[in-house]
């Protein structure tokens, strides 16, 4: 099963995988992640790309476990995984998995009270496309940005 495989690999990479995660815990983690992003913001986005292959691999498995969790875990677990991935990138740097990580995060956690910030994060993620080789991720990037975020703020194009 995809979830168990990702969980095993992430654990081997040093990540902790909780068995359960409550709604209040996920709300706290979301607020913490948004605060971290706002504190690092533009400075972090303009930072150097990292050559950390472990970060790339870890984010790749987080991207997959987020999707798998949508089908077999609570929404709190989905929020946990997407927040963990963003926090990991905020701490360790930018890599080619960062744009998708940020877009997954915003597409999952956007609510009316944080929509403007999440839209800004999503736009910043899309701007990172030019710095990385993300050709293989374009469908997922566009789906998450245009299909799940941008429609709230941008007019539809004919």
Secondary structure, 3 states (H helix, E strand, C coil): CHHHHHHHHHHHCCCCCCCCCCHHHHHHHHHHHHHHHHHHHHHHHCCCECCCHHHHHHHHHHHHHHHHHHHHCCHHHHHHHHHHHHHHHHHHCECCCHHHHHHHHHHHHCCCCCHHHHHHHHHHHHHHHHHCCCHHHHHHHHHHHHHCCHHHCCCCCC
